[in-house]
Amino acid sequence: MAKKIRLGILGGGGDSLIGILHRVASQINDNYEIVGAVFNPKFEDNISFAEEIDIPTNRIYKDFDTLVEEEMKLPESERIQVCSVLTPNFLHFPMAKKLLENGFSVICEKPMTTTYEEAKILQATLEKAGTIFAVTHTYTGYPMVRQMREMVKQGALGKIQKVDVRYYQGWLNPVIHDKEKRSSTWRLDPEKAGISCCMGDIGVHAFNMIEYTTGMQVKSILADLNYLYDDNQMDIDGTVLVRFDGNAKGVLRSSQIATGEENGLAIAIYGDKGGLRWEQENPNYLYVMSDDKPLQVYKPGHAYNSKLSLDGTKLPPGHPEGIFDSMANIYLGVSKAIRGQEYNDGEFPTIMDGVRGLNFIESTVASHKNGNTWVVLD
Ligand SMILES: NC(=O)c1ccc[n+]([C@@H]2O[C@H](COP(=O)([O-])OP(=O)(O)OC[C@H]3O[C@@H](n4cnc5c(N)ncnc54)[C@H](O)[C@@H]3O)[C@@H](O)[C@H]2O)c1
């Protein structure tokens, strides 16, 4: 029996949104043991949170630099193998870079960095390090999203001609109209979040979803963003037209002021032979459409699904897969890579997805600021 992979966690304290998703997901397939962490910037909070969730406190460190320094003193057989970076965006780059330079593998939250330049530096750092790097575009872990990717790859839709992705949330509505609240939210602070709020936070998931499911690269974009208030420097809503090679086109709509919306990510892909439609809030149903057959609904766990999709289901059909399972599938893929086991293409988003994401975010803001002009992606 393989030993558990030694996992470190940065950020994701008890006060965070995403920490619990990573902690639970890392345990779902019995592959990881959390051995070290810096959950919060304050040491007392770190220790008390570790005690609360029953993680030994001897490797709970006062800050990130101390974690690296102390872990490097340990024999390799005891040292953290992979670290999850779950802090606000501006810390992803310095943390991930130093981790790679010291030989650790990294599971990094999105957006991978705050600038495209940093993303490319990280890519070069990974090439030298030769360790494993994943970006947690969580929704790629859903069995039916994986099925979409495989069906498109197998040609089930024919030639892709239209893509429509929407990611609507409403949580910023009560924040944005209150001057005090909007100046104290880190996602609206360029120092902490980077140059974009909506596109950087959720538009980037939608962009990744397009490239993950279609296997095609977006070639150029034109963006129209909304900031609502003059003192708000960060987009909170926007529409992006996308073009691929040939005549395939699409639209990416993203908003954090879509009042009342929760986590409304949805994608539809249309080819000359058929269409696929999937919604994150109803993730176990993949709608398969064609000109001449009744609507079909694909569900997880059935033998008609692809290997990539089936490798992401743990129970027989009828047991719904949710967001924790989706993230767990990414952790599973990373565990296979760390152990040198075979894994499917698409089991976890790579550094390239992170680099593409930053190319998208910066191009989107540039397009808007240049008066809604077309920008070619690298
Ligand atoms: N994959 C997804 O779907 C998804 C969803 C939500 C958030 N995220 C990403 O996860 C990251 C965190 O988002 P969140 O909503 O959990 O943020 P949050 O503000 O809720 O939590 C951030 C956590 O980081 C800790 N932290 C801050 N500075 C630190 C430091 N110097 N050292 C150690 N810990 C520190 C905070 O104490 C807190 O526990 C962001 O990059 C965000 O974009 C991804």
The ligand as an SDF file (V2000), in Angstrom:
LIG
                    3D

 44 48  0  0  0  0  0  0  0  0999 V2000
  -11.3080   27.2610   -7.2170 N   0  0  0  0  0  0  0  0  0  0  0  0
  -12.3370   27.9720   -6.8310 C   0  0  0  0  0  0  0  0  0  0  0  0
  -13.4560   27.7350   -7.2910 O   0  0  0  0  0  0  0  0  0  0  0  0
  -12.1740   29.0890   -5.8470 C   0  0  0  0  0  0  0  0  0  0  0  0
  -13.2650   29.5240   -5.0510 C   0  0  0  0  0  0  0  0  0  0  0  0
  -13.0270   30.5150   -4.0990 C   0  0  0  0  0  0  0  0  0  0  0  0
  -11.7780   31.0740   -3.9550 C   0  0  0  0  0  0  0  0  0  0  0  0
  -10.7520   30.6570   -4.7730 N   0  0  0  0  0  0  0  0  0  0  0  0
   -9.4010   31.2540   -4.6580 C   0  0  0  0  0  0  0  0  0  0  0  0
   -8.8310   30.8500   -3.4090 O   0  0  0  0  0  0  0  0  0  0  0  0
   -8.0360   31.9000   -2.8780 C   0  0  0  0  0  0  0  0  0  0  0  0
   -8.5390   32.2260   -1.4870 C   0  0  0  0  0  0  0  0  0  0  0  0
   -9.8690   32.6590   -1.6000 O   0  0  0  0  0  0  0  0  0  0  0  0
  -10.8540   32.6700   -0.3260 P   0  0  0  0  0  0  0  0  0  0  0  0
  -12.1820   33.0670   -0.8240 O   0  0  0  0  0  0  0  0  0  0  0  0
  -10.7050   31.4180    0.4420 O   0  0  0  0  0  0  0  0  0  0  0  0
  -10.2140   33.8840    0.4910 O   0  0  0  0  0  0  0  0  0  0  0  0
  -10.5000   34.2430    2.0100 P   0  0  0  0  0  0  0  0  0  0  0  0
  -10.2100   35.6910    2.1490 O   0  0  0  0  0  0  0  0  0  0  0  0
  -11.8290   33.7140    2.4290 O   0  0  0  0  0  0  0  0  0  0  0  0
   -9.3780   33.3950    2.8010 O   0  0  0  0  0  0  0  0  0  0  0  0
   -8.0060   33.6410    2.6670 C   0  0  0  0  0  0  0  0  0  0  0  0
   -7.2500   32.8630    3.7350 C   0  0  0  0  0  0  0  0  0  0  0  0
   -5.8530   33.0890    3.5640 O   0  0  0  0  0  0  0  0  0  0  0  0
   -5.2950   33.4230    4.8390 C   0  0  0  0  0  0  0  0  0  0  0  0
   -4.0980   34.2290    4.6470 N   0  0  0  0  0  0  0  0  0  0  0  0
   -4.0090   35.5420    4.2810 C   0  0  0  0  0  0  0  0  0  0  0  0
   -2.7370   35.9370    4.2380 N   0  0  0  0  0  0  0  0  0  0  0  0
   -1.9830   34.8610    4.5990 C   0  0  0  0  0  0  0  0  0  0  0  0
   -0.6010   34.6400    4.7620 C   0  0  0  0  0  0  0  0  0  0  0  0
    0.2910   35.6130    4.5630 N   0  0  0  0  0  0  0  0  0  0  0  0
   -0.1880   33.4090    5.1410 N   0  0  0  0  0  0  0  0  0  0  0  0
   -1.0610   32.4220    5.3750 C   0  0  0  0  0  0  0  0  0  0  0  0
   -2.3970   32.5770    5.2480 N   0  0  0  0  0  0  0  0  0  0  0  0
   -2.8440   33.7700    4.8650 C   0  0  0  0  0  0  0  0  0  0  0  0
   -6.4260   34.1530    5.5490 C   0  0  0  0  0  0  0  0  0  0  0  0
   -6.1890   34.1940    6.9390 O   0  0  0  0  0  0  0  0  0  0  0  0
   -7.6020   33.2790    5.1560 C   0  0  0  0  0  0  0  0  0  0  0  0
   -7.6710   32.1250    5.9790 O   0  0  0  0  0  0  0  0  0  0  0  0
   -8.1540   33.0700   -3.8650 C   0  0  0  0  0  0  0  0  0  0  0  0
   -7.0320   33.0840   -4.6930 O   0  0  0  0  0  0  0  0  0  0  0  0
   -9.4030   32.7670   -4.6640 C   0  0  0  0  0  0  0  0  0  0  0  0
   -9.3610   33.2630   -5.9780 O   0  0  0  0  0  0  0  0  0  0  0  0
  -10.9400   29.6860   -5.6850 C   0  0  0  0  0  0  0  0  0  0  0  0
  1  2  1  0
  2  3  2  0
  2  4  1  0
  4  5  1  0
  4 44  2  0
  5  6  2  0
  6  7  1  0
  7  8  2  0
  8  9  1  0
  8 44  1  0
  9 10  1  0
  9 42  1  0
 10 11  1  0
 11 12  1  0
 11 40  1  0
 12 13  1  0
 13 14  1  0
 14 15  2  0
 14 16  1  0
 14 17  1  0
 17 18  1  0
 18 19  2  0
 18 20  1  0
 18 21  1  0
 21 22  1  0
 22 23  1  0
 23 24  1  0
 23 38  1  0
 24 25  1  0
 25 26  1  0
 25 36  1  0
 26 27  1  0
 26 35  1  0
 27 28  2  0
 28 29  1  0
 29 30  1  0
 29 35  2  0
 30 31  1  0
 30 32  2  0
 32 33  1  0
 33 34  2  0
 34 35  1  0
 36 37  1  0
 36 38  1  0
 38 39  1  0
 40 41  1  0
 40 42  1  0
 42 43  1  0
M  CHG  2   8   1  16  -1
M  END
$$$$
